[in-house]
Amino acid sequence: MCSCGTLVILEQSDAGINLLRSFDWNDGLFDVTWSENNEHVLVTCSGDGSLQIWDTTQPTGPLQIFKEHTQEVD
């Protein structure tokens, strides 16, 4: 059993729904919230006890990772 998570960013247009970007993470991603100040930035929480800050304009990995918890964050 894989404990991996994938953050999938979709874009809706007149032509339909398209994959904009996807990011892999080493554990399950439980929640996501978008920044109120920047439409390209979001935060996820995961089963490894970390919070990740992502920028959807960047092709790889999170901008920053906060590992403050010893158990899953949800």
N, CA, C and O atoms as a CHARMM CRD file, in Angstrom:
* protein
*
  296
    1    1 MET  N      0.83600  -1.17200   0.00000 PROA 1      0.00000
    2    1 MET  CA     0.00000   0.00000   0.00000 PROA 1      0.00000
    3    1 MET  C      0.88600   1.24300   0.00000 PROA 1      0.00000
    4    1 MET  O      1.80100   1.36400   0.81400 PROA 1      0.00000
    5    2 CYS  N      0.61000   2.14200  -0.90100 PROA 2      0.00000
    6    2 CYS  CA     1.38300   3.37700  -1.02300 PROA 2      0.00000
    7    2 CYS  C      0.77000   4.46700  -0.15500 PROA 2      0.00000
    8    2 CYS  O     -0.44400   4.67100  -0.17100 PROA 2      0.00000
    9    3 SER  N      1.59900   5.15500   0.59200 PROA 3      0.00000
   10    3 SER  CA     1.12900   6.26300   1.42100 PROA 3      0.00000
   11    3 SER  C      1.46000   7.58900   0.74700 PROA 3      0.00000
   12    3 SER  O      1.83200   8.55500   1.41200 PROA 3      0.00000
   13    4 CYS  N      1.32700   7.62800  -0.55300 PROA 4      0.00000
   14    4 CYS  CA     1.68700   8.81400  -1.31100 PROA 4      0.00000
   15    4 CYS  C      0.45700   9.67100  -1.57900 PROA 4      0.00000
   16    4 CYS  O     -0.67000   9.17900  -1.63100 PROA 4      0.00000
   17    5 GLY  N      0.70400  10.95700  -1.74500 PROA 5      0.00000
   18    5 GLY  CA    -0.36300  11.87900  -2.08600 PROA 5      0.00000
   19    5 GLY  C      0.00800  12.64900  -3.33400 PROA 5      0.00000
   20    5 GLY  O      1.18400  12.89100  -3.60500 PROA 5      0.00000
   21    6 THR  N     -0.99200  13.02600  -4.07900 PROA 6      0.00000
   22    6 THR  CA    -0.78500  13.84000  -5.26600 PROA 6      0.00000
   23    6 THR  C     -1.70700  15.03400  -5.19200 PROA 6      0.00000
   24    6 THR  O     -2.91600  14.89200  -5.01000 PROA 6      0.00000
   25    7 LEU  N     -1.13000  16.20600  -5.33500 PROA 7      0.00000
   26    7 LEU  CA    -1.88400  17.44200  -5.41100 PROA 7      0.00000
   27    7 LEU  C     -2.13700  17.71400  -6.88000 PROA 7      0.00000
   28    7 LEU  O     -1.19200  17.90000  -7.64700 PROA 7      0.00000
   29    8 VAL  N     -3.39700  17.73900  -7.28200 PROA 8      0.00000
   30    8 VAL  CA    -3.77400  17.93500  -8.67900 PROA 8      0.00000
   31    8 VAL  C     -4.44800  19.29400  -8.80300 PROA 8      0.00000
   32    8 VAL  O     -5.42600  19.57400  -8.11000 PROA 8      0.00000
   33    9 ILE  N     -3.92100  20.14000  -9.69200 PROA 9      0.00000
   34    9 ILE  CA    -4.48000  21.46200  -9.94100 PROA 9      0.00000
   35    9 ILE  C     -5.16900  21.41600 -11.29300 PROA 9      0.00000
   36    9 ILE  O     -4.54000  21.15900 -12.31900 PROA 9      0.00000
   37   10 LEU  N     -6.47100  21.66800 -11.27800 PROA 10     0.00000
   38   10 LEU  CA    -7.26300  21.64800 -12.50200 PROA 10     0.00000
   39   10 LEU  C     -7.65600  23.06800 -12.88300 PROA 10     0.00000
   40   10 LEU  O     -7.77400  23.95000 -12.03300 PROA 10     0.00000
   41   11 GLU  N     -7.85600  23.26700 -14.18700 PROA 11     0.00000
   42   11 GLU  CA    -8.26600  24.57400 -14.68700 PROA 11     0.00000
   43   11 GLU  C     -9.52800  24.38700 -15.52700 PROA 11     0.00000
   44   11 GLU  O     -9.58200  23.52300 -16.40300 PROA 11     0.00000
   45   12 GLN  N    -10.52700  25.19700 -15.25100 PROA 12     0.00000
   46   12 GLN  CA   -11.77400  25.12000 -16.01000 PROA 12     0.00000
   47   12 GLN  C    -11.79700  26.22500 -17.05200 PROA 12     0.00000
   48   12 GLN  O    -11.51200  27.38500 -16.75700 PROA 12     0.00000
   49   13 SER  N    -12.14200  25.84400 -18.27700 PROA 13     0.00000
   50   13 SER  CA   -12.25700  26.80300 -19.37000 PROA 13     0.00000
   51   13 SER  C    -13.49800  26.46500 -20.17900 PROA 13     0.00000
   52   13 SER  O    -14.21400  25.51800 -19.85100 PROA 13     0.00000
   53   14 ASP  N    -13.75200  27.21300 -21.21000 PROA 14     0.00000
   54   14 ASP  CA   -14.89200  26.93100 -22.08800 PROA 14     0.00000
   55   14 ASP  C    -14.76200  25.56900 -22.75400 PROA 14     0.00000
   56   14 ASP  O    -15.76600  24.94500 -23.09600 PROA 14     0.00000
   57   15 ALA  N    -13.54200  25.11200 -22.93700 PROA 15     0.00000
   58   15 ALA  CA   -13.28800  23.81600 -23.57300 PROA 15     0.00000
   59   15 ALA  C    -13.44500  22.64500 -22.61000 PROA 15     0.00000
   60   15 ALA  O    -13.45800  21.49100 -23.03900 PROA 15     0.00000
   61   16 GLY  N    -13.56500  22.93000 -21.31100 PROA 16     0.00000
   62   16 GLY  CA   -13.71000  21.86600 -20.32800 PROA 16     0.00000
   63   16 GLY  C    -12.74100  22.01600 -19.17800 PROA 16     0.00000
   64   16 GLY  O    -12.25400  23.11200 -18.90300 PROA 16     0.00000
   65   17 ILE  N    -12.46100  20.90800 -18.50300 PROA 17     0.00000
   66   17 ILE  CA   -11.54900  20.89900 -17.36300 PROA 17     0.00000
   67   17 ILE  C    -10.24500  20.24300 -17.79300 PROA 17     0.00000
   68   17 ILE  O    -10.23400  19.14000 -18.33900 PROA 17     0.00000
   69   18 ASN  N     -9.14500  20.94700 -17.53500 PROA 18     0.00000
   70   18 ASN  CA    -7.83300  20.46600 -17.95600 PROA 18     0.00000
   71   18 ASN  C     -6.88500  20.40300 -16.76700 PROA 18     0.00000
   72   18 ASN  O     -7.01600  21.16100 -15.80500 PROA 18     0.00000
   73   19 LEU  N     -5.93100  19.48500 -16.85300 PROA 19     0.00000
   74   19 LEU  CA    -4.89500  19.37900 -15.84500 PROA 19     0.00000
   75   19 LEU  C     -3.92600  20.53500 -16.03700 PROA 19     0.00000
   76   19 LEU  O     -3.31300  20.66500 -17.09600 PROA 19     0.00000
   77   20 LEU  N     -3.78500  21.37200 -15.01900 PROA 20     0.00000
   78   20 LEU  CA    -2.85300  22.48400 -15.06400 PROA 20     0.00000
   79   20 LEU  C     -1.47700  22.04900 -14.56400 PROA 20     0.00000
   80   20 LEU  O     -0.45800  22.33600 -15.19200 PROA 20     0.00000
   81   21 ARG  N     -1.45900  21.34600 -13.41800 PROA 21     0.00000
   82   21 ARG  CA    -0.20400  20.88900 -12.83200 PROA 21     0.00000
   83   21 ARG  C     -0.51400  19.82700 -11.78400 PROA 21     0.00000
   84   21 ARG  O     -1.61100  19.81300 -11.22500 PROA 21     0.00000
   85   22 SER  N      0.42500  18.95200 -11.51600 PROA 22     0.00000
   86   22 SER  CA     0.28000  18.00200 -10.41400 PROA 22     0.00000
   87   22 SER  C      1.61500  17.88800  -9.68700 PROA 22     0.00000
   88   22 SER  O      2.68500  17.99800 -10.28500 PROA 22     0.00000
   89   23 PHE  N      1.51900  17.66300  -8.37200 PROA 23     0.00000
   90   23 PHE  CA     2.68900  17.55600  -7.51700 PROA 23     0.00000
   91   23 PHE  C      2.54700  16.28800  -6.67800 PROA 23     0.00000
   92   23 PHE  O      1.46600  16.00800  -6.15900 PROA 23     0.00000
   93   24 ASP  N      3.60800  15.53400  -6.54400 PROA 24     0.00000
   94   24 ASP  CA     3.60600  14.33200  -5.71200 PROA 24     0.00000
   95   24 ASP  C      4.17600  14.65500  -4.34200 PROA 24     0.00000
   96   24 ASP  O      5.08100  15.47800  -4.21000 PROA 24     0.00000
   97   25 TRP  N      3.63400  13.99500  -3.32400 PROA 25     0.00000
   98   25 TRP  CA     4.12700  14.13300  -1.95600 PROA 25     0.00000
   99   25 TRP  C      4.30000  12.74300  -1.37900 PROA 25     0.00000
  100   25 TRP  O      3.64400  11.80400  -1.83000 PROA 25     0.00000
  101   26 ASN  N      5.17600  12.59000  -0.38300 PROA 26     0.00000
  102   26 ASN  CA     5.52900  11.27200   0.15100 PROA 26     0.00000
  103   26 ASN  C      4.51000  10.69200   1.12300 PROA 26     0.00000
  104   26 ASN  O      4.70800   9.58400   1.62300 PROA 26     0.00000
  105   27 ASP  N      3.41900  11.41200   1.40600 PROA 27     0.00000
  106   27 ASP  CA     2.39200  10.91300   2.31400 PROA 27     0.00000
  107   27 ASP  C      1.04400  11.47400   1.85500 PROA 27     0.00000
  108   27 ASP  O      0.99300  12.35200   0.99400 PROA 27     0.00000
  109   28 GLY  N     -0.03200  10.97100   2.42700 PROA 28     0.00000
  110   28 GLY  CA    -1.35500  11.43200   2.04400 PROA 28     0.00000
  111   28 GLY  C     -1.55700  12.91700   2.32600 PROA 28     0.00000
  112   28 GLY  O     -1.12400  13.41900   3.36300 PROA 28     0.00000
  113   29 LEU  N     -2.20600  13.61000   1.41400 PROA 29     0.00000
  114   29 LEU  CA    -2.56500  15.01700   1.59000 PROA 29     0.00000
  115   29 LEU  C     -4.03100  15.06700   2.00400 PROA 29     0.00000
  116   29 LEU  O     -4.89100  14.51300   1.32000 PROA 29     0.00000
  117   30 PHE  N     -4.31700  15.73500   3.12700 PROA 30     0.00000
  118   30 PHE  CA    -5.65500  15.68900   3.70000 PROA 30     0.00000
  119   30 PHE  C     -6.49700  16.92700   3.46300 PROA 30     0.00000
  120   30 PHE  O     -7.72500  16.84100   3.42900 PROA 30     0.00000
  121   31 ASP  N     -5.87100  18.05500   3.30300 PROA 31     0.00000
  122   31 ASP  CA    -6.64800  19.28700   3.16400 PROA 31     0.00000
  123   31 ASP  C     -5.84800  20.27800   2.34600 PROA 31     0.00000
  124   31 ASP  O     -4.62300  20.19000   2.26100 PROA 31     0.00000
  125   32 VAL  N     -6.55000  21.21900   1.74700 PROA 32     0.00000
  126   32 VAL  CA    -5.90700  22.26800   0.96000 PROA 32     0.00000
  127   32 VAL  C     -6.67200  23.56400   1.17100 PROA 32     0.00000
  128   32 VAL  O     -7.89700  23.56000   1.29600 PROA 32     0.00000
  129   33 THR  N     -5.94900  24.66400   1.20700 PROA 33     0.00000
  130   33 THR  CA    -6.57800  25.97400   1.27400 PROA 33     0.00000
  131   33 THR  C     -5.78800  26.93000   0.39500 PROA 33     0.00000
  132   33 THR  O     -4.55700  26.91000   0.37900 PROA 33     0.00000
  133   34 TRP  N     -6.51000  27.75700  -0.32800 PROA 34     0.00000
  134   34 TRP  CA    -5.88800  28.72500  -1.22900 PROA 34     0.00000
  135   34 TRP  C     -5.58600  30.00900  -0.47700 PROA 34     0.00000
  136   34 TRP  O     -6.31000  30.38100   0.44700 PROA 34     0.00000
  137   35 SER  N     -4.52100  30.68100  -0.87300 PROA 35     0.00000
  138   35 SER  CA    -4.15300  31.97300  -0.30700 PROA 35     0.00000
  139   35 SER  C     -5.19300  33.02200  -0.69400 PROA 35     0.00000
  140   35 SER  O     -5.69000  33.02700  -1.82000 PROA 35     0.00000
  141   36 GLU  N     -5.51200  33.89200   0.23100 PROA 36     0.00000
  142   36 GLU  CA    -6.41300  35.00100  -0.06600 PROA 36     0.00000
  143   36 GLU  C     -5.67400  36.13000  -0.77100 PROA 36     0.00000
  144   36 GLU  O     -6.30400  37.01900  -1.34200 PROA 36     0.00000
  145   37 ASN  N     -4.32800  36.10300  -0.73600 PROA 37     0.00000
  146   37 ASN  CA    -3.52200  37.18400  -1.29500 PROA 37     0.00000
  147   37 ASN  C     -2.88000  36.86200  -2.64100 PROA 37     0.00000
  148   37 ASN  O     -2.46200  37.76800  -3.36300 PROA 37     0.00000
  149   38 ASN  N     -2.80100  35.58000  -2.98100 PROA 38     0.00000
  150   38 ASN  CA    -2.13500  35.18400  -4.21700 PROA 38     0.00000
  151   38 ASN  C     -2.85200  33.96500  -4.78900 PROA 38     0.00000
  152   38 ASN  O     -2.89000  32.91200  -4.15300 PROA 38     0.00000
  153   39 GLU  N     -3.40900  34.10100  -5.96300 PROA 39     0.00000
  154   39 GLU  CA    -4.21700  33.02300  -6.55300 PROA 39     0.00000
  155   39 GLU  C     -3.41200  31.79300  -6.94600 PROA 39     0.00000
  156   39 GLU  O     -3.99000  30.75800  -7.27700 PROA 39     0.00000
  157   40 HSD  N     -2.08900  31.88900  -6.91300 PROA 40     0.00000
  158   40 HSD  CA    -1.23500  30.76800  -7.29100 PROA 40     0.00000
  159   40 HSD  C     -0.65900  30.00900  -6.10400 PROA 40     0.00000
  160   40 HSD  O      0.02800  29.00400  -6.28700 PROA 40     0.00000
  161   41 VAL  N     -0.92900  30.47300  -4.89600 PROA 41     0.00000
  162   41 VAL  CA    -0.33400  29.87100  -3.70400 PROA 41     0.00000
  163   41 VAL  C     -1.39300  29.13600  -2.88600 PROA 41     0.00000
  164   41 VAL  O     -2.50000  29.63700  -2.68500 PROA 41     0.00000
  165   42 LEU  N     -1.03600  27.94500  -2.42000 PROA 42     0.00000
  166   42 LEU  CA    -1.93100  27.16600  -1.57500 PROA 42     0.00000
  167   42 LEU  C     -1.13500  26.42200  -0.52600 PROA 42     0.00000
  168   42 LEU  O      0.08200  26.27400  -0.63800 PROA 42     0.00000
  169   43 VAL  N     -1.84500  25.94800   0.51000 PROA 43     0.00000
  170   43 VAL  CA    -1.22500  25.19700   1.60000 PROA 43     0.00000
  171   43 VAL  C     -1.92900  23.85800   1.72000 PROA 43     0.00000
  172   43 VAL  O     -3.15600  23.78200   1.65400 PROA 43     0.00000
  173   44 THR  N     -1.14700  22.80300   1.89700 PROA 44     0.00000
  174   44 THR  CA    -1.70600  21.48200   2.15200 PROA 44     0.00000
  175   44 THR  C     -1.17900  20.96700   3.48800 PROA 44     0.00000
  176   44 THR  O     -0.13800  21.41200   3.97200 PROA 44     0.00000
  177   45 CYS  N     -1.91400  20.02100   4.07600 PROA 45     0.00000
  178   45 CYS  CA    -1.44700  19.33600   5.28000 PROA 45     0.00000
  179   45 CYS  C     -1.42200  17.84800   4.97800 PROA 45     0.00000
  180   45 CYS  O     -2.17600  17.36400   4.13300 PROA 45     0.00000
  181   46 SER  N     -0.55300  17.12500   5.67100 PROA 46     0.00000
  182   46 SER  CA    -0.36400  15.73000   5.28500 PROA 46     0.00000
  183   46 SER  C     -0.17100  14.78900   6.46800 PROA 46     0.00000
  184   46 SER  O     -0.04600  15.20500   7.62000 PROA 46     0.00000
  185   47 GLY  N     -0.15200  13.51800   6.13400 PROA 47     0.00000
  186   47 GLY  CA    -0.03000  12.45800   7.12100 PROA 47     0.00000
  187   47 GLY  C      1.32200  12.37200   7.78100 PROA 47     0.00000
  188   47 GLY  O      1.45700  11.70800   8.80800 PROA 47     0.00000
  189   48 ASP  N      2.32900  13.02100   7.22700 PROA 48     0.00000
  190   48 ASP  CA     3.65200  12.98900   7.84500 PROA 48     0.00000
  191   48 ASP  C      3.84500  14.10100   8.87400 PROA 48     0.00000
  192   48 ASP  O      4.94800  14.28400   9.38900 PROA 48     0.00000
  193   49 GLY  N      2.77500  14.84600   9.17500 PROA 49     0.00000
  194   49 GLY  CA     2.83400  15.89100  10.19000 PROA 49     0.00000
  195   49 GLY  C      3.31200  17.23500   9.68000 PROA 49     0.00000
  196   49 GLY  O      3.62100  18.12600  10.47200 PROA 49     0.00000
  197   50 SER  N      3.37600  17.39300   8.36800 PROA 50     0.00000
  198   50 SER  CA     3.89200  18.64100   7.82300 PROA 50     0.00000
  199   50 SER  C      2.80900  19.44300   7.10000 PROA 50     0.00000
  200   50 SER  O      1.77200  18.92000   6.69400 PROA 50     0.00000
  201   51 LEU  N      3.10000  20.73600   6.95900 PROA 51     0.00000
  202   51 LEU  CA     2.32300  21.64400   6.12000 PROA 51     0.00000
  203   51 LEU  C      3.23000  22.02800   4.96100 PROA 51     0.00000
  204   51 LEU  O      4.42700  22.24400   5.15000 PROA 51     0.00000
  205   52 GLN  N      2.66400  22.11300   3.76200 PROA 52     0.00000
  206   52 GLN  CA     3.43900  22.46200   2.58600 PROA 52     0.00000
  207   52 GLN  C      2.82600  23.70500   1.93500 PROA 52     0.00000
  208   52 GLN  O      1.60600  23.81300   1.80800 PROA 52     0.00000
  209   53 ILE  N      3.67700  24.62700   1.53100 PROA 53     0.00000
  210   53 ILE  CA     3.22600  25.79800   0.77900 PROA 53     0.00000
  211   53 ILE  C      3.65400  25.59000  -0.66600 PROA 53     0.00000
  212   53 ILE  O      4.83400  25.39300  -0.95600 PROA 53     0.00000
  213   54 TRP  N      2.67900  25.63600  -1.57000 PROA 54     0.00000
  214   54 TRP  CA     2.90700  25.37500  -2.99300 PROA 54     0.00000
  215   54 TRP  C      2.62000  26.63200  -3.80700 PROA 54     0.00000
  216   54 TRP  O      1.77500  27.44800  -3.43700 PROA 54     0.00000
  217   55 ASP  N      3.32700  26.77400  -4.90700 PROA 55     0.00000
  218   55 ASP  CA     3.05000  27.81800  -5.88800 PROA 55     0.00000
  219   55 ASP  C      2.75900  27.11300  -7.20200 PROA 55     0.00000
  220   55 ASP  O      3.63100  26.44000  -7.75200 PROA 55     0.00000
  221   56 THR  N      1.54600  27.26000  -7.70800 PROA 56     0.00000
  222   56 THR  CA     1.13400  26.52600  -8.90600 PROA 56     0.00000
  223   56 THR  C      1.85200  27.00300 -10.16400 PROA 56     0.00000
  224   56 THR  O      1.75200  26.35400 -11.20500 PROA 56     0.00000
  225   57 THR  N      2.57300  28.11900 -10.09400 PROA 57     0.00000
  226   57 THR  CA     3.35400  28.57500 -11.24700 PROA 57     0.00000
  227   57 THR  C      4.72000  27.90600 -11.29600 PROA 57     0.00000
  228   57 THR  O      5.40900  27.98800 -12.31200 PROA 57     0.00000
  229   58 GLN  N      5.12000  27.24800 -10.21700 PROA 58     0.00000
  230   58 GLN  CA     6.40900  26.55900 -10.14900 PROA 58     0.00000
  231   58 GLN  C      6.23300  25.09800 -10.55200 PROA 58     0.00000
  232   58 GLN  O      5.28600  24.45200 -10.10300 PROA 58     0.00000
  233   59 PRO  N      7.10900  24.57200 -11.37400 PROA 59     0.00000
  234   59 PRO  CA     6.92800  23.20400 -11.87700 PROA 59     0.00000
  235   59 PRO  C      7.24900  22.09200 -10.88300 PROA 59     0.00000
  236   59 PRO  O      6.81800  20.95600 -11.07800 PROA 59     0.00000
  237   60 THR  N      7.99900  22.39500  -9.81800 PROA 60     0.00000
  238   60 THR  CA     8.38200  21.31800  -8.90300 PROA 60     0.00000
  239   60 THR  C      8.21200  21.73000  -7.45100 PROA 60     0.00000
  240   60 THR  O      8.30200  22.90400  -7.09300 PROA 60     0.00000
  241   61 GLY  N      7.96500  20.72300  -6.63400 PROA 61     0.00000
  242   61 GLY  CA     7.97000  20.80600  -5.18100 PROA 61     0.00000
  243   61 GLY  C      7.37800  22.01600  -4.49700 PROA 61     0.00000
  244   61 GLY  O      7.09400  23.03200  -5.13100 PROA 61     0.00000
  245   62 PRO  N      7.19800  21.89500  -3.19900 PROA 62     0.00000
  246   62 PRO  CA     6.66500  23.00600  -2.42500 PROA 62     0.00000
  247   62 PRO  C      7.70100  24.12100  -2.24100 PROA 62     0.00000
  248   62 PRO  O      8.90800  23.88000  -2.27800 PROA 62     0.00000
  249   63 LEU  N      7.20500  25.33400  -2.04300 PROA 63     0.00000
  250   63 LEU  CA     8.08100  26.47300  -1.75600 PROA 63     0.00000
  251   63 LEU  C      8.71100  26.33900  -0.37900 PROA 63     0.00000
  252   63 LEU  O      9.88000  26.66400  -0.17000 PROA 63     0.00000
  253   64 GLN  N      7.89400  25.84600   0.56100 PROA 64     0.00000
  254   64 GLN  CA     8.35900  25.71200   1.93600 PROA 64     0.00000
  255   64 GLN  C      7.60800  24.57300   2.61400 PROA 64     0.00000
  256   64 GLN  O      6.45500  24.29100   2.28900 PROA 64     0.00000
  257   65 ILE  N      8.27800  23.92400   3.56000 PROA 65     0.00000
  258   65 ILE  CA     7.69500  22.82300   4.31900 PROA 65     0.00000
  259   65 ILE  C      7.85900  23.14100   5.80000 PROA 65     0.00000
  260   65 ILE  O      8.94900  23.48800   6.25800 PROA 65     0.00000
  261   66 PHE  N      6.76900  23.01900   6.53700 PROA 66     0.00000
  262   66 PHE  CA     6.80000  23.21300   7.98600 PROA 66     0.00000
  263   66 PHE  C      6.53400  21.88100   8.65400 PROA 66     0.00000
  264   66 PHE  O      5.44500  21.32500   8.51500 PROA 66     0.00000
  265   67 LYS  N      7.50200  21.36600   9.36900 PROA 67     0.00000
  266   67 LYS  CA     7.37800  20.06500  10.04600 PROA 67     0.00000
  267   67 LYS  C      7.39400  20.31900  11.53900 PROA 67     0.00000
  268   67 LYS  O      8.44100  20.23300  12.18100 PROA 67     0.00000
  269   68 GLU  N      6.22900  20.63200  12.09300 PROA 68     0.00000
  270   68 GLU  CA     6.10300  20.97500  13.51200 PROA 68     0.00000
  271   68 GLU  C      5.33000  19.91400  14.29900 PROA 68     0.00000
  272   68 GLU  O      5.38300  19.89000  15.52900 PROA 68     0.00000
  273   69 HSD  N      4.62000  19.04600  13.59900 PROA 69     0.00000
  274   69 HSD  CA     3.77700  18.05600  14.25500 PROA 69     0.00000
  275   69 HSD  C      4.43800  16.68100  14.20700 PROA 69     0.00000
  276   69 HSD  O      5.19500  16.38000  13.28400 PROA 69     0.00000
  277   70 THR  N      4.15100  15.85600  15.19800 PROA 70     0.00000
  278   70 THR  CA     4.69500  14.50500  15.21900 PROA 70     0.00000
  279   70 THR  C      3.70500  13.48800  14.64900 PROA 70     0.00000
  280   70 THR  O      4.06200  12.33400  14.41000 PROA 70     0.00000
  281   71 GLN  N      2.46400  13.92000  14.43400 PROA 71     0.00000
  282   71 GLN  CA     1.44500  13.04900  13.84700 PROA 71     0.00000
  283   71 GLN  C      0.78300  13.79100  12.70200 PROA 71     0.00000
  284   71 GLN  O      1.07300  14.95900  12.44500 PROA 71     0.00000
  285   72 GLU  N     -0.11700  13.08500  12.01400 PROA 72     0.00000
  286   72 GLU  CA    -0.77300  13.66800  10.84600 PROA 72     0.00000
  287   72 GLU  C     -1.49000  14.98500  11.17400 PROA 72     0.00000
  288   72 GLU  O     -1.98100  15.19800  12.28200 PROA 72     0.00000
  289   73 VAL  N     -1.52800  15.83800  10.17900 PROA 73     0.00000
  290   73 VAL  CA    -2.22000  17.11900  10.27400 PROA 73     0.00000
  291   73 VAL  C     -3.43600  17.01700   9.38300 PROA 73     0.00000
  292   73 VAL  O     -3.32200  16.66800   8.20800 PROA 73     0.00000
  293   74 ASP  N     -4.61600  17.32300   9.93800 PROA 74     0.00000
  294   74 ASP  CA    -5.83000  17.29300   9.09400 PROA 74     0.00000
  295   74 ASP  C     -6.78500  18.39500   9.46300 PROA 74     0.00000
  296   74 ASP  O     -7.85100  18.51700   8.85800 PROA 74     0.00000
